[in-house]
Amino acid sequence: MKFLSLLKSSPGWNPVTGLSIFICPLGIVLSSCVPELIHPPDKVSAQALNLTPLSPAAVAANILLNMEAYDSNGNVLTGTMPNQGNWNMNTTAFPGAGYYSGLTSTLTTTNVCTGTTIFGAAGAAVCESGSTVSPAGAANILSGLEAWDATGTKITGTMTNQGALNAQNAFPGSGYYNGTVNNAPTASQIASGNTILGVSGSFTGTFALNTGSNALRDAGVLVVPQLAGQTTSSQLTLNSEVATYGSSNLPTTGGYNYRDIPDATKDDEGYNGTTCAYALRPGTNCGIAQATLAARIADCATQNPSTSTWNGAAQCSQGQGMWQLVTRNGANQEVWKDQRTGLIWSSYVSAGINWCQASGNTQNAPVTFTQAYNNAAGTPITGNGTLGSISGGSSSLGETITVTFTNATTFSVSGTGGAGGCQGGSITSGGLTTTAGSTVTWSRAGFCSFTITQGAVNYAANDKQILTSVAAASYSCAPGAGSLLQPASPVSFCAEAAGVNAPAGENWGTGTYLAAKGALGANSTPSVRWRLPTIHDYEQAEINGIRQVFPDMGIAGTNRPVIDGSPGATNYEWSASLFSGNRFGSWVFYGSVGYVFYIIRYSTAPVRCVGR
């Protein structure tokens, strides 16, 4: 190219050879040209001019096609550079290398993608990039809004704009939701065990919705088909009895046979099994090794498919519920779950033990608060303080203790026990003031101790509070007491707690538990915490049908309509509930017919545990 430039700028002079050359118009034969000799002022070599001679082919490629020139040796060169002429870049792909006389382009900034410049046009257009696997269609675009597909075709959306979701309404259907939820339910509005819109339910229902009506009706099954007039009846809920039949007769059609007046041939407590069917006994051990109660129940359903569930709504004649077998670990060694309460119940863990060991109680002989009056019995007490933290001593005697106030802070203690009793003087100071909540403690070592607390209304003269104490020698649960109700190392047959020890056959530390408990306890898998049932636990379980479920309740199996090996109830069963009139007595449940009574704590009775 440098060589060509010299030719053009210095006609007739060959800077390499110093020879004269002919300057002729292209296309004229050399003999017709006029020679012109140009003498350079000095001889200059190509090397001195920093020129690199090009090969003939290279020089020809730089000369327009079919045009001629001369090389440094005076040889004619015919150009090979293509003449591309004017390039219309809108209609024609780039033609390739060559000479271009012009460029036709209608490009503007809107025809070029942002970030790109073509022939001086800096792009401003937003261009599609990448590729789509699932291209959007009109149904994927919000209604009324527009977009363009990969071909440049405009799409108008058809997706419904649903706005906020109203949780109170039925689901409106597919569409766009703006992320707002109106009238979302709270945890108390969702049934426990369910989750809606990320809210976990806590509502367990009302008692009326969860339990059956105890109104009289025929049993759900024909227990003794030959019994005169025996039909069948479905069970109403307690809520239905009140809400639906609050002003009308109970139903006697449509699968129901209720009555307001008892029928002397049918309406009994179910003891002999003619109007309330006993559960059929499972014959295969089950639910022994599974890690959850649910898994144990499922195993029992598999092993004993026809005898692992008892539905009192169908098997009995009042408000009984559903029970499911949790474990069977030998004949008459069964654990059942009351589906209404969620509690599980054991079989007998002891055929007979005193109340102290049955419950695990280790307290001294009890002191019972019997009455309080101002002057004469029957006159309401003026002060409203309380007696609390009452305990008997190891030498307590059966006596009546009377606390008599002479003013708001001073009182005397008297009793019927003589020198060996709790009584013995008065207190004029020691903590009790006219300020509500102030306290004073009266104690006689080895006999009794109790605390008096001032109420908002001060004690007044002649206010009397009378306690009844019982003898420690007969009733105390204190370990090693003369009553011998608790040994020096106290025992608890149900409650697994600090300060008491496991009964024979159990080892809490190693997780060894009685078969009657299904080998379950605090250190088993799953973990179950047992306690002695209260009398109200029994009463609720009685409503739900416990006597018809357990082999060691109700009538003996030899006398049931379906004879089995059940021993039936053998005696009263201890409850954890004390008798308020005489706290040395406790309520018991009679497992044959379901009534409650109280007996003295040193009596012996069977023990059944309730677990959670």
Secondary structure, DSSP 8 states (H G I E B T S, - for coil): -HHHHHHHHSTTB-TTT--BEE---TTS-GGGS-EE----SS---TTTTT-----HHHHHTTSBTT-EEE-TTS-EEE--B-EEEEEETTTS----SSEEEEEE----GGGSBTT-EETTEE--B----S--SS---GGGSBTT-EEE-TTS-EEE--B-EEEEEETTS----SSEEEEEEES---GGGSBTT-EETTEE--B---HHHHSB--SEE--SS-SSTTSTT-------BHHHHHHHSTTS----STT--EESS--TTT-S--TTSSSS-------S-BSSS-SSHHHHHHHHHHHSTTTSEEEHHHHSSSS--EEEEEEE-STT-EEEEETTT--EEEEEEEEEE-HHHHHT----S-EEEEEEESSSTTS--S---EEEEEEE-TT--SEEEEEEESSSS-EEEEESSGGGSS--EEES-SS--SSTT-EEEEEETTTEEEEEE--SS---TT-EEEEEE--HHHH--STT-TT-SS-SS-B-SS---TT-B--TT-BTTTTB--GGGTT-BTTSSSB--EE---HHHHHHHHHHTHHHH-TTSSS-GGGSSS--S-----SEEEEEEE-TT-TTEEEEEETTT--EEEEETTS-EEEEEEE-
